[in-house]
Amino acid sequence: MGRWFATTCPGLTADIALDETIRTEDSSLELATEECTVEIVAVIDFETTGLSPAQGDRATEIAAVLLEDGKVVDRYQSLMNAGVRIPSYIEGLTGISDAMVRKAPKAAEVMREVSDFVGDYPLVAHNASFDCKFWDAELERINRKRPQQFACSMLLSRRLFPQAPSHKLGTLVEYANLPVAGRYHRALADAEMAASLLAKLIEELCNRYEVSKVSHDLLCKIQRTPKHKVGRCIQQHQ
């Protein structure tokens, strides 16, 4: 229940009412700089029962969207039943209840599907240190490991949009005048908005630094670089 596994078919929707995710419009952007090429990346988002898988917290929902040249070209979303209780404050934040996850596929089944969907595409998340922990922990439960790095749109935004009021996803969506894709703290809406933000950040890189090709490796280098040294980092990478 609540699962959405879309192929690259424009306008394809399924089970939106079940998980209360409402997409108002296509939340991605086409890069304004035609000369700038970008590899396909997978942008993911988890909703969870808490902050730490090491303390027993589990995932309740995951979404992954594939971003190619600033456009979302494919999507996966599912609630997931990990057999744990959802705290009331988490239900208030996400709208995800115990009753909803009881009807959802088992967590192991969902992780096998989403892992196959993502494959070896480079990974991106907003506040990736959080999603990375849960991605690795849930993969470990199905005896899989992550082969790729995570880029983080929050760390990138701190370097490219340092003047933003904050670097929370909702604040950045408003700051960059990006469309709201649905309810915050639902996995698909957050993944779509993080993808839209990433496209905006890549556009900023292309325009400000005249970058012709933005690789995931470059994004990972930039997010580790002090903001006053970003230009030098890009020059050394090219």
C-alpha positions in Angstrom: 0.0 0.0 0.0 1.3 3.4 -0.8 3.9 2.2 -3.2 4.7 4.1 -6.4 7.2 2.6 -8.8 7.1 4.7 -11.9 8.8 4.2 -15.2 9.8 7.0 -17.5 6.2 7.7 -18.5 5.1 11.4 -18.3 2.1 11.9 -16.2 2.1 8.4 -14.7 0.7 8.4 -11.2 -0.3 5.6 -8.8 -1.4 5.3 -5.2 -1.1 9.1 -4.5 -4.2 9.1 -2.4 -2.9 6.2 -0.3 0.2 8.0 0.9 -1.2 11.5 0.8 1.6 12.8 -1.3 0.3 15.6 -3.6 2.4 16.8 -6.5 1.3 20.2 -7.6 3.5 20.4 -10.7 6.8 19.1 -12.1 9.3 20.2 -9.5 12.4 19.8 -11.6 14.1 22.4 -13.7 15.7 22.3 -17.1 19.2 23.7 -16.9 19.3 27.1 -18.4 22.9 26.6 -19.6 22.6 24.3 -22.6 26.4 23.7 -22.7 26.4 22.3 -19.1 26.1 18.5 -19.0 25.3 16.6 -15.9 25.4 12.8 -15.2 22.3 11.0 -13.9 22.0 11.0 -10.1 19.6 9.4 -7.7 18.2 11.8 -5.1 16.8 9.9 -2.1 14.8 10.8 1.1 13.8 8.7 4.1 11.2 9.2 6.7 12.0 7.3 9.9 11.0 6.7 13.5 13.9 8.7 14.8 17.4 10.0 14.3 19.7 7.0 14.7 19.5 3.5 13.3 22.2 2.6 15.8 19.7 3.3 18.5 17.0 1.1 16.9 15.3 3.7 14.7 13.9 2.3 11.4 12.8 3.7 8.1 9.0 4.1 7.5 9.1 5.5 3.9 11.6 6.0 1.2 11.6 7.8 -2.2 14.2 8.0 -4.9 14.1 10.2 -8.0 16.4 10.1 -10.9 17.6 13.5 -12.1 19.0 13.9 -15.6 20.1 17.4 -16.9 17.9 19.1 -14.4 14.8 17.0 -15.0 13.3 14.2 -12.9 13.0 11.3 -15.3 12.0 8.5 -13.0 10.6 8.0 -9.5 10.2 5.3 -6.8 8.3 5.7 -3.5 7.0 3.3 -0.9 6.0 3.2 2.7 7.8 0.3 4.5 6.8 -1.9 7.3 9.8 -2.5 9.7 7.6 -3.9 12.4 8.3 -1.0 14.9 6.0 1.5 16.5 6.0 5.1 15.2 6.2 7.6 18.0 3.3 10.1 18.2 5.5 13.1 17.6 6.9 11.5 14.4 3.3 10.8 13.2 2.5 14.4 13.8 5.5 15.5 11.8 5.1 13.2 8.8 1.5 12.1 8.9 2.7 8.5 8.7 0.8 6.3 11.2 1.2 2.7 12.5 -1.9 1.8 10.6 -0.4 3.0 7.3 2.9 1.1 7.7 1.1 -2.1 8.8 -0.5 -2.2 5.3 2.9 -1.5 3.6 5.4 -4.0 2.1 8.0 -5.3 4.4 11.1 -3.1 4.8 13.4 -5.8 3.2 11.2 -6.0 0.1 11.2 -2.3 -0.3 14.9 -1.9 0.1 15.6 -4.6 -2.5 13.3 -2.8 -4.9 14.7 0.7 -4.3 18.3 -0.6 -4.3 17.7 -2.2 -7.7 16.0 1.0 -8.9 19.0 3.2 -7.9 21.6 0.7 -9.0 25.0 2.3 -9.3 23.8 5.8 -9.9 25.6 8.4 -7.7 23.5 9.4 -4.7 22.4 12.7 -3.4 20.3 13.7 -0.4 19.5 16.9 1.6 21.4 16.5 4.9 22.9 13.4 3.5 24.6 12.4 6.7 21.1 11.4 8.0 19.9 9.6 4.9 23.3 7.8 4.5 23.0 6.2 7.9 19.6 4.8 7.2 20.4 3.8 3.7 23.5 1.8 4.9 21.6 0.3 7.9 18.6 -0.8 5.9 20.9 -2.2 3.1 22.9 -4.1 5.7 19.7 -5.9 6.8 19.4 -7.4 3.3 23.1 -8.1 3.0 23.9 -5.4 0.5 26.4 -2.5 0.6 26.5 0.9 -0.9 29.1 1.2 -3.7 28.8 5.0 -4.3 29.3 8.2 -2.4 26.6 10.6 -1.3 26.6 14.3 -2.3 24.7 16.6 0.0 22.5 19.4 -1.3 22.6 21.1 2.1 26.4 21.3 2.2 26.4 22.5 -1.4 23.9 25.2 -0.7 26.0 26.5 2.2 28.8 27.1 -0.3 26.7 28.3 -3.3 23.9 30.1 -1.4 25.6 31.3 1.8 23.3 34.3 2.1 20.1 32.1 2.4 18.3 32.6 5.8 19.0 28.9 6.6 19.8 25.8 4.7 16.8 23.7 5.7 15.1 22.3 2.6 11.9 24.3 3.0 13.8 27.6 3.5 15.9 26.9 0.4 12.9 26.0 -1.7 11.4 29.3 -0.8 14.6 31.2 -1.2 15.3 29.8 -4.7 11.7 30.3 -5.7 11.3 26.6 -6.4 7.9 24.8 -6.6 6.6 23.0 -3.5 6.1 19.4 -4.6 3.8 18.3 -1.7 3.8 17.9 2.0 7.2 18.5 3.7 8.4 15.4 5.7 7.0 13.0 3.2 9.7 11.1 1.2 8.6 11.7 -2.3 7.8 15.4 -1.9 11.1 16.0 -0.1 13.1 14.0 -2.7 11.5 15.9 -5.6 12.2 19.2 -3.9 15.8 18.2 -3.1 16.2 17.3 -6.8 14.8 20.6 -7.8 17.2 22.3 -5.4 20.1 20.3 -6.8 19.2 21.3 -10.3 19.3 25.0 -9.2 22.6 24.5 -7.5 24.1 23.0 -10.6 22.7 25.8 -12.7 24.4 28.2 -10.4 27.7 26.4 -10.8 27.4 26.4 -14.6 26.6 30.1 -14.7 28.8 31.5 -12.0 31.9 29.5 -12.7 31.4 28.7 -16.4 31.5 25.0 -15.8 30.8 22.9 -18.8 30.3 19.5 -17.1 29.2 18.9 -13.5 30.1 15.5 -12.2 29.0 13.9 -9.0 32.7 13.7 -8.0 32.9 17.5 -8.5 29.9 18.0 -6.2 31.5 15.8 -3.5 34.7 17.9 -3.7 32.8 21.2 -3.5 30.9 20.2 -0.5 34.1 19.5 1.4 35.7 22.8 0.3 35.4 26.1 2.3 33.1 28.5 0.4 35.9 31.0 -0.3 37.9 28.3 -2.1 35.1 26.9 -4.3 36.4 28.7 -7.4 39.9 27.3 -7.0 38.5 23.8 -6.3 36.6 24.0 -9.6 39.6 25.2 -11.5 41.7 22.4 -10.2 39.1 19.8 -11.1 38.6 20.9 -14.7 
